[in-house]
Amino acid sequence: MKSDEINRYTRLKDLTKFGVDINWSVLSGKRVIIAGVGGIGSLAAEMLVRCGIGTIDLIDLDDVSVKNLNRLFYSSEDIGKSKVKVAKQKLSKINPTVKINTFHGDICSVDFIGTFKELLQSADLLLMGLDNITAREYVNTMCIRNKLTYIDVGASRSGLGGYVHRVIPFKTACYKCAASIKIGKQMRDADGEPCSASLPTTIAILASLQVSQALKTLLAYGSMPDYLTYNGLLDEFFIYKQKRDPNCPVCSEKAKVTEGEESEELQEIEDDEDLLNAIDSLSDKMSQSRYLPKEKGNKKIKKK
């Protein structure tokens, strides 16, 4: 390792002085897919690059638009350009030792299935940065089928909260199982938009939590909850223990399908918005009454 690389990661390695046993050199051999390079995905990519990840595969369909600029990472001169291409340019300047692959297209496209499967089979982890529920369910199914752990993050439509959910195929509850969580009164958005509001502070917090779990997963240190929600109005975090759904159409033992059936199933995934609506409802309820349902196994993290 060159001297400049040693200096680049000195502060990271100093964590060992405080009792955190981490071999940071392992990270240079890891490969991570980032599905969606918007507000959360772009920040997650930047943090991983600064930590010295080996390879990142960036997947996104969109170009940078004016409405993206209230969030972080992108700037005015990037408008109209491919998000993944702009991200690669910026990330390469931050850390030129990281290999960055870009895929500008629809992750749900039939034409991309073969390439996506190859990426899933060669990756160590996937980070979800998508704001479309259908795409999330598609990626969930693909990760389960290819036995790849992923970390899903979602911001609520109010822009004031969100969740972080690590999925280990056939060991923890998948995204489809999580959709059955009942958090407060569920309501359906009238306009059906996947992301109505966006606050850069919320985006940064969720991206940081996602990368924190990613590092713990890749480097095997610390612990993490099955499911965590964040309320930006009260600056509170809540941890939920969640069991797998034995009847889940994606990750249960009953959900085994053949290769031919898989493609048809993936194209018929329903657009279920209940999860993010539930989180919004929880944020509203808590901001009004500071109440958390007393469910067994749930823990509240208070600020000190």
ZANU-348722 format. One record per residue (C-alpha): residue number from 0; residue in one letter; x, z, y. Coordinates in steps of 0.2 Angstrom, whole numbers, plus 2048, in hexadecimal, padded with zeros to 3 digits. Last residue first. Example, Ala and Ser with C-alpha at 12.3 -4.5 7.8 and 13.67 -1.06 7.14 Angstrom:
// ZANU-348722
<r k="1" r="S" X="844" Z="824" Y="7FB"/>
<r k="0" r="A" X="83E" Z="827" Y="7EA"/>
This chain:
// ZANU-348722
<r k="303" r="K" X="771" Z="882" Y="83C"/>
<r k="302" r="K" X="765" Z="874" Y="839"/>
<r k="301" r="K" X="759" Z="876" Y="82A"/>
<r k="300" r="I" X="759" Z="86D" Y="81A"/>
<r k="299" r="K" X="748" Z="86E" Y="811"/>
<r k="298" r="K" X="748" Z="86E" Y="7FE"/>
<r k="297" r="N" X="73B" Z="867" Y="7F2"/>
<r k="296" r="G" X="73B" Z="86D" Y="7E0"/>
<r k="295" r="K" X="729" Z="872" Y="7E0"/>
<r k="294" r="E" X="71E" Z="86B" Y="7EE"/>
<r k="293" r="K" X="71B" Z="876" Y="7FD"/>
<r k="292" r="P" X="715" Z="868" Y="809"/>
<r k="291" r="L" X="71F" Z="868" Y="819"/>
<r k="290" r="Y" X="717" Z="86E" Y="829"/>
<r k="289" r="R" X="71E" Z="86D" Y="83A"/>
<r k="288" r="S" X="70C" Z="86B" Y="841"/>
<r k="287" r="Q" X="70C" Z="85C" Y="84C"/>
<r k="286" r="S" X="71E" Z="855" Y="849"/>
<r k="285" r="M" X="71C" Z="858" Y="837"/>
<r k="284" r="K" X="70C" Z="84E" Y="835"/>
<r k="283" r="D" X="713" Z="83F" Y="83F"/>
<r k="282" r="S" X="723" Z="83F" Y="835"/>
<r k="281" r="L" X="719" Z="841" Y="824"/>
<r k="280" r="S" X="70E" Z="832" Y="829"/>
<r k="279" r="D" X="71D" Z="827" Y="82D"/>
<r k="278" r="I" X="724" Z="82C" Y="81C"/>
<r k="277" r="A" X="714" Z="827" Y="813"/>
<r k="276" r="N" X="713" Z="817" Y="81C"/>
<r k="275" r="L" X="725" Z="813" Y="816"/>
<r k="274" r="L" X="720" Z="816" Y="804"/>
<r k="273" r="D" X="70F" Z="80E" Y="805"/>
<r k="272" r="E" X="715" Z="7FD" Y="80A"/>
<r k="271" r="D" X="712" Z="7F4" Y="7F9"/>
<r k="270" r="D" X="715" Z="7E2" Y="7FA"/>
<r k="269" r="E" X="712" Z="7DD" Y="7E7"/>
<r k="268" r="I" X="720" Z="7D6" Y="7DC"/>
<r k="267" r="E" X="71A" Z="7C6" Y="7D4"/>
<r k="266" r="Q" X="72A" Z="7BC" Y="7D6"/>
<r k="265" r="L" X="734" Z="7C9" Y="7CD"/>
<r k="264" r="E" X="728" Z="7C8" Y="7BE"/>
<r k="263" r="E" X="72A" Z="7B6" Y="7BC"/>
<r k="262" r="S" X="73D" Z="7B7" Y="7BC"/>
<r k="261" r="E" X="73D" Z="7C5" Y="7B0"/>
<r k="260" r="E" X="732" Z="7BD" Y="7A3"/>
<r k="259" r="G" X="73F" Z="7B0" Y="79E"/>
<r k="258" r="E" X="74C" Z="7BD" Y="79D"/>
<r k="257" r="T" X="741" Z="7C8" Y="791"/>
<r k="256" r="V" X="739" Z="7D8" Y="797"/>
<r k="255" r="K" X="73B" Z="7EA" Y="795"/>
<r k="254" r="A" X="72F" Z="7F4" Y="7A0"/>
<r k="253" r="K" X="728" Z="800" Y="792"/>
<r k="252" r="E" X="738" Z="80A" Y="792"/>
<r k="251" r="S" X="735" Z="80E" Y="7A5"/>
<r k="250" r="C" X="73F" Z="806" Y="7B3"/>
<r k="249" r="V" X="735" Z="7F8" Y="7BA"/>
<r k="248" r="P" X="722" Z="7FA" Y="7B6"/>
<r k="247" r="C" X="724" Z="80D" Y="7B7"/>
<r k="246" r="N" X="719" Z="815" Y="7AA"/>
<r k="245" r="P" X="725" Z="823" Y="7A6"/>
<r k="244" r="D" X="727" Z="826" Y="7B9"/>
<r k="243" r="R" X="738" Z="82D" Y="7BC"/>
<r k="242" r="K" X="739" Z="83E" Y="7C3"/>
<r k="241" r="Q" X="73C" Z="842" Y="7D5"/>
<r k="240" r="K" X="744" Z="851" Y="7DE"/>
<r k="239" r="Y" X="741" Z="850" Y="7F0"/>
<r k="238" r="I" X="74D" Z="855" Y="7FE"/>
<r k="237" r="F" X="747" Z="857" Y="810"/>
<r k="236" r="F" X="751" Z="854" Y="820"/>
<r k="235" r="E" X="74D" Z="85B" Y="831"/>
<r k="234" r="D" X="751" Z="854" Y="843"/>
<r k="233" r="L" X="740" Z="859" Y="849"/>
<r k="232" r="L" X="73B" Z="848" Y="850"/>
<r k="231" r="G" X="748" Z="83F" Y="845"/>
<r k="230" r="N" X="740" Z="844" Y="835"/>
<r k="229" r="Y" X="74C" Z="83F" Y="826"/>
<r k="228" r="T" X="747" Z="83D" Y="814"/>
<r k="227" r="L" X="752" Z="840" Y="805"/>
<r k="226" r="Y" X="74F" Z="83A" Y="7F3"/>
<r k="225" r="D" X="759" Z="83E" Y="7E3"/>
<r k="224" r="P" X="764" Z="84A" Y="7EC"/>
<r k="223" r="M" X="777" Z="848" Y="7ED"/>
<r k="222" r="S" X="786" Z="850" Y="7E6"/>
<r k="221" r="G" X="799" Z="851" Y="7EA"/>
<r k="220" r="Y" X="7A6" Z="845" Y="7E3"/>
<r k="219" r="A" X="7A6" Z="836" Y="7D8"/>
<r k="218" r="L" X="7AF" Z="829" Y="7E3"/>
<r k="217" r="L" X="7A2" Z="81B" Y="7E2"/>
<r k="216" r="T" X="793" Z="826" Y="7E1"/>
<r k="215" r="K" X="799" Z="833" Y="7EE"/>
<r k="214" r="L" X="79F" Z="824" Y="7F9"/>
<r k="213" r="A" X="78D" Z="81C" Y="7F8"/>
<r k="212" r="Q" X="785" Z="82C" Y="7FB"/>
<r k="211" r="S" X="78E" Z="82E" Y="80C"/>
<r k="210" r="V" X="78B" Z="81C" Y="80F"/>
<r k="209" r="Q" X="778" Z="81E" Y="80E"/>
<r k="208" r="L" X="778" Z="82E" Y="819"/>
<r k="207" r="S" X="782" Z="825" Y="826"/>
<r k="206" r="A" X="776" Z="816" Y="826"/>
<r k="205" r="L" X="768" Z="822" Y="828"/>
<r k="204" r="I" X="770" Z="82B" Y="836"/>
<r k="203" r="A" X="775" Z="81B" Y="83F"/>
<r k="202" r="I" X="763" Z="813" Y="83D"/>
<r k="201" r="T" X="75B" Z="823" Y="844"/>
<r k="200" r="T" X="767" Z="823" Y="853"/>
<r k="199" r="P" X="764" Z="810" Y="856"/>
<r k="198" r="L" X="751" Z="812" Y="857"/>
<r k="197" r="S" X="746" Z="804" Y="850"/>
<r k="196" r="A" X="734" Z="801" Y="850"/>
<r k="195" r="S" X="728" Z="7F6" Y="847"/>
<r k="194" r="C" X="732" Z="7F3" Y="837"/>
<r k="193" r="P" X="729" Z="7EB" Y="828"/>
<r k="192" r="E" X="71B" Z="7E4" Y="832"/>
<r k="191" r="G" X="70A" Z="7E6" Y="82A"/>
<r k="190" r="D" X="700" Z="7E5" Y="83A"/>
<r k="189" r="A" X="6F3" Z="7F2" Y="835"/>
<r k="188" r="D" X="700" Z="7FD" Y="82E"/>
<r k="187" r="R" X="6F9" Z="806" Y="81E"/>
<r k="186" r="M" X="6F7" Z="819" Y="81E"/>
<r k="185" r="Q" X="6FC" Z="826" Y="811"/>
<r k="184" r="K" X="6F8" Z="838" Y="815"/>
<r k="183" r="G" X="707" Z="844" Y="812"/>
<r k="182" r="I" X="715" Z="83F" Y="806"/>
<r k="181" r="K" X="70E" Z="839" Y="7F6"/>
<r k="180" r="I" X="71C" Z="832" Y="7EB"/>
<r k="179" r="S" X="716" Z="823" Y="7E1"/>
<r k="178" r="A" X="721" Z="816" Y="7EA"/>
<r k="177" r="A" X="730" Z="820" Y="7E3"/>
<r k="176" r="C" X="72C" Z="81A" Y="7D2"/>
<r k="175" r="K" X="72D" Z="808" Y="7D8"/>
<r k="174" r="Y" X="73E" Z="80C" Y="7E1"/>
<r k="173" r="C" X="745" Z="813" Y="7D1"/>
<r k="172" r="A" X="745" Z="825" Y="7CB"/>
<r k="171" r="T" X="755" Z="82A" Y="7C3"/>
<r k="170" r="K" X="75E" Z="827" Y="7B3"/>
<r k="169" r="F" X="757" Z="816" Y="7AD"/>
<r k="168" r="P" X="761" Z="80D" Y="7BB"/>
<r k="167" r="I" X="769" Z="819" Y="7C7"/>
<r k="166" r="V" X="75F" Z="819" Y="7D8"/>
<r k="165" r="R" X="765" Z="822" Y="7E7"/>
<r k="164" r="H" X="757" Z="824" Y="7F4"/>
<r k="163" r="V" X="75A" Z="827" Y="807"/>
<r k="162" r="Y" X="74B" Z="829" Y="812"/>
<r k="161" r="G" X="744" Z="826" Y="824"/>
<r k="160" r="G" X="740" Z="82D" Y="835"/>
<r k="159" r="L" X="73D" Z="829" Y="847"/>
<r k="158" r="G" X="73C" Z="816" Y="847"/>
<r k="157" r="S" X="729" Z="818" Y="847"/>
<r k="156" r="R" X="729" Z="80B" Y="839"/>
<r k="155" r="S" X="733" Z="817" Y="82E"/>
<r k="154" r="A" X="745" Z="812" Y="82A"/>
<r k="153" r="G" X="749" Z="80E" Y="818"/>
<r k="152" r="V" X="759" Z="811" Y="80E"/>
<r k="151" r="D" X="75C" Z="80C" Y="7FC"/>
<r k="150" r="I" X="76C" Z="810" Y="7F2"/>
<r k="149" r="Y" X="770" Z="806" Y="7E3"/>
<r k="148" r="T" X="776" Z="809" Y="7D1"/>
<r k="147" r="L" X="778" Z="7F9" Y="7C7"/>
<r k="146" r="K" X="770" Z="7F7" Y="7B6"/>
<r k="145" r="N" X="76D" Z="7E5" Y="7B7"/>
<r k="144" r="R" X="75A" Z="7E6" Y="7B3"/>
<r k="143" r="I" X="759" Z="7F5" Y="7BF"/>
<r k="142" r="C" X="763" Z="7ED" Y="7CD"/>
<r k="141" r="M" X="758" Z="7DD" Y="7CB"/>
<r k="140" r="T" X="748" Z="7E7" Y="7CC"/>
<r k="139" r="N" X="74D" Z="7F2" Y="7DB"/>
<r k="138" r="V" X="753" Z="7E2" Y="7E4"/>
<r k="137" r="Y" X="741" Z="7DA" Y="7E1"/>
<r k="136" r="E" X="739" Z="7EA" Y="7E7"/>
<r k="135" r="R" X="743" Z="7EB" Y="7F6"/>
<r k="134" r="A" X="740" Z="7D9" Y="7FA"/>
<r k="133" r="T" X="72D" Z="7DC" Y="7F9"/>
<r k="132" r="I" X="72F" Z="7EB" Y="804"/>
<r k="131" r="N" X="738" Z="7E2" Y="812"/>
<r k="130" r="D" X="744" Z="7EC" Y="81D"/>
<r k="129" r="L" X="753" Z="7E8" Y="813"/>
<r k="128" r="G" X="763" Z="7F2" Y="814"/>
<r k="127" r="M" X="765" Z="7F7" Y="802"/>
<r k="126" r="L" X="777" Z="7FC" Y="7FC"/>
<r k="125" r="L" X="77C" Z="7F6" Y="7EB"/>
<r k="124" r="L" X="78A" Z="7FE" Y="7E1"/>
<r k="123" r="D" X="798" Z="7F9" Y="7D5"/>
<r k="122" r="A" X="796" Z="7E7" Y="7D6"/>
<r k="121" r="S" X="79B" Z="7D9" Y="7C9"/>
<r k="120" r="Q" X="78A" Z="7D8" Y="7C0"/>
<r k="119" r="L" X="780" Z="7DA" Y="7CF"/>
<r k="118" r="L" X="789" Z="7CB" Y="7D7"/>
<r k="117" r="E" X="787" Z="7C0" Y="7C8"/>
<r k="116" r="K" X="774" Z="7C4" Y="7C8"/>
<r k="115" r="F" X="773" Z="7C0" Y="7DB"/>
<r k="114" r="T" X="77B" Z="7AF" Y="7D8"/>
<r k="113" r="G" X="76F" Z="7AB" Y="7CA"/>
<r k="112" r="I" X="760" Z="7B1" Y="7D4"/>
<r k="111" r="F" X="765" Z="7A8" Y="7E4"/>
<r k="110" r="D" X="75B" Z="798" Y="7E1"/>
<r k="109" r="V" X="74B" Z="7A2" Y="7DD"/>
<r k="108" r="S" X="74C" Z="7A9" Y="7EE"/>
<r k="107" r="C" X="74A" Z="7BC" Y="7EF"/>
<r k="106" r="I" X="75B" Z="7BF" Y="7F8"/>
<r k="105" r="D" X="756" Z="7B2" Y="805"/>
<r k="104" r="G" X="766" Z="7AA" Y="80C"/>
<r k="103" r="H" X="776" Z="7AC" Y="815"/>
<r k="102" r="F" X="782" Z="7B3" Y="807"/>
<r k="101" r="T" X="792" Z="7BA" Y="80E"/>
<r k="100" r="N" X="7A2" Z="7C1" Y="804"/>
<r k="99" r="I" X="7AD" Z="7CD" Y="80C"/>
<r k="98" r="K" X="7BE" Z="7D2" Y="805"/>
<r k="97" r="V" X="7C5" Z="7E2" Y="80E"/>
<r k="96" r="T" X="7D7" Z="7E2" Y="814"/>
<r k="95" r="P" X="7D2" Z="7DB" Y="825"/>
<r k="94" r="N" X="7CB" Z="7EB" Y="82A"/>
<r k="93" r="I" X="7C2" Z="7EC" Y="83B"/>
<r k="92" r="K" X="7C5" Z="7DA" Y="83F"/>
<r k="91" r="S" X="7BE" Z="7D5" Y="82E"/>
<r k="90" r="L" X="7AE" Z="7DF" Y="832"/>
<r k="89" r="K" X="7AB" Z="7D6" Y="842"/>
<r k="88" r="Q" X="7AD" Z="7C4" Y="83B"/>
<r k="87" r="K" X="7A4" Z="7C9" Y="82B"/>
<r k="86" r="A" X="795" Z="7D0" Y="834"/>
<r k="85" r="V" X="793" Z="7C1" Y="83F"/>
<r k="84" r="K" X="793" Z="7B6" Y="82F"/>
<r k="83" r="V" X="786" Z="7C2" Y="826"/>
<r k="82" r="K" X="77B" Z="7C2" Y="836"/>
<r k="81" r="S" X="77B" Z="7AF" Y="838"/>
<r k="80" r="K" X="77C" Z="7AB" Y="84A"/>
<r k="79" r="G" X="76E" Z="7A8" Y="856"/>
<r k="78" r="I" X="772" Z="7B7" Y="861"/>
<r k="77" r="D" X="784" Z="7BD" Y="85D"/>
<r k="76" r="E" X="78A" Z="7BC" Y="86F"/>
<r k="75" r="S" X="77D" Z="7C9" Y="874"/>
<r k="74" r="S" X="785" Z="7D7" Y="868"/>
<r k="73" r="Y" X="783" Z="7DD" Y="856"/>
<r k="72" r="F" X="789" Z="7ED" Y="84F"/>
<r k="71" r="L" X="77B" Z="7F9" Y="855"/>
<r k="70" r="R" X="768" Z="7F8" Y="858"/>
<r k="69" r="N" X="760" Z="7F3" Y="868"/>
<r k="68" r="L" X="769" Z="7E2" Y="865"/>
<r k="67" r="N" X="75E" Z="7DD" Y="856"/>
<r k="66" r="K" X="74F" Z="7D8" Y="861"/>
<r k="65" r="V" X="75A" Z="7CB" Y="869"/>
<r k="64" r="S" X="75D" Z="7C2" Y="859"/>
<r k="63" r="V" X="76B" Z="7C1" Y="84C"/>
<r k="62" r="D" X="767" Z="7B5" Y="83E"/>
<r k="61" r="D" X="75E" Z="7BA" Y="82F"/>
<r k="60" r="L" X="75F" Z="7B7" Y="81C"/>
<r k="59" r="D" X="76B" Z="7C4" Y="817"/>
<r k="58" r="I" X="777" Z="7C8" Y="809"/>
<r k="57" r="L" X="789" Z="7D0" Y="80C"/>
<r k="56" r="D" X="794" Z="7D3" Y="7FD"/>
<r k="55" r="I" X="7A2" Z="7E0" Y="801"/>
<r k="54" r="T" X="7B2" Z="7E1" Y="7F8"/>
<r k="53" r="G" X="7C0" Z="7EF" Y="7F7"/>
<r k="52" r="I" X="7B9" Z="7FD" Y="801"/>
<r k="51" r="G" X="7C5" Z="804" Y="80E"/>
<r k="50" r="C" X="7BC" Z="812" Y="817"/>
<r k="49" r="R" X="7BA" Z="807" Y="827"/>
<r k="48" r="V" X="7B3" Z="7F9" Y="81C"/>
<r k="47" r="L" X="7A6" Z="805" Y="815"/>
<r k="46" r="M" X="7A1" Z="80C" Y="826"/>
<r k="45" r="E" X="79F" Z="7FA" Y="82D"/>
<r k="44" r="A" X="795" Z="7F4" Y="81E"/>
<r k="43" r="A" X="789" Z="803" Y="820"/>
<r k="42" r="L" X="787" Z="7FF" Y="833"/>
<r k="41" r="S" X="783" Z="7ED" Y="82E"/>
<r k="40" r="G" X="776" Z="7F2" Y="821"/>
<r k="39" r="I" X="76D" Z="7FF" Y="82C"/>
<r k="38" r="G" X="76A" Z="7F4" Y="83B"/>
<r k="37" r="G" X="769" Z="7E3" Y="832"/>
<r k="36" r="V" X="774" Z="7DD" Y="824"/>
<r k="35" r="G" X="768" Z="7DD" Y="816"/>
<r k="34" r="A" X="76D" Z="7DF" Y="804"/>
<r k="33" r="I" X="77F" Z="7E7" Y="805"/>
<r k="32" r="I" X="788" Z="7E4" Y="7F4"/>
<r k="31" r="V" X="797" Z="7F0" Y="7F1"/>
<r k="30" r="R" X="7A7" Z="7EC" Y="7E7"/>
<r k="29" r="K" X="7B4" Z="7FA" Y="7E3"/>
<r k="28" r="G" X="7C6" Z="7F8" Y="7E1"/>
<r k="27" r="S" X="7CB" Z="7FE" Y="7F2"/>
<r k="26" r="L" X="7C1" Z="80D" Y="7F0"/>
<r k="25" r="V" X="7CC" Z="814" Y="7E2"/>
<r k="24" r="S" X="7DA" Z="817" Y="7EF"/>
<r k="23" r="W" X="7CF" Z="824" Y="7F6"/>
<r k="22" r="N" X="7D2" Z="830" Y="7E8"/>
<r k="21" r="I" X="7C7" Z="83F" Y="7ED"/>
<r k="20" r="D" X="7C8" Z="851" Y="7EA"/>
<r k="19" r="V" X="7BF" Z="859" Y="7F9"/>
<r k="18" r="G" X="7C7" Z="86A" Y="7FB"/>
<r k="17" r="F" X="7CB" Z="86A" Y="80D"/>
<r k="16" r="K" X="7DC" Z="862" Y="80C"/>
<r k="15" r="T" X="7D5" Z="854" Y="801"/>
<r k="14" r="L" X="7CB" Z="84F" Y="811"/>
<r k="13" r="D" X="7DC" Z="849" Y="818"/>
<r k="12" r="K" X="7DA" Z="839" Y="80E"/>
<r k="11" r="L" X="7CD" Z="833" Y="819"/>
<r k="10" r="R" X="7D8" Z="837" Y="829"/>
<r k="9" r="T" X="7E6" Z="82E" Y="821"/>
<r k="8" r="Y" X="7DC" Z="81E" Y="81D"/>
<r k="7" r="R" X="7E3" Z="812" Y="82A"/>
<r k="6" r="N" X="7F4" Z="81A" Y="82A"/>
<r k="5" r="I" X="7F7" Z="816" Y="818"/>
<r k="4" r="E" X="7F0" Z="804" Y="81C"/>
<r k="3" r="D" X="7FC" Z="802" Y="82A"/>
<r k="2" r="S" X="80B" Z="808" Y="81E"/>
<r k="1" r="K" X="807" Z="7FB" Y="811"/>
<r k="0" r="M" X="800" Z="800" Y="800"/>
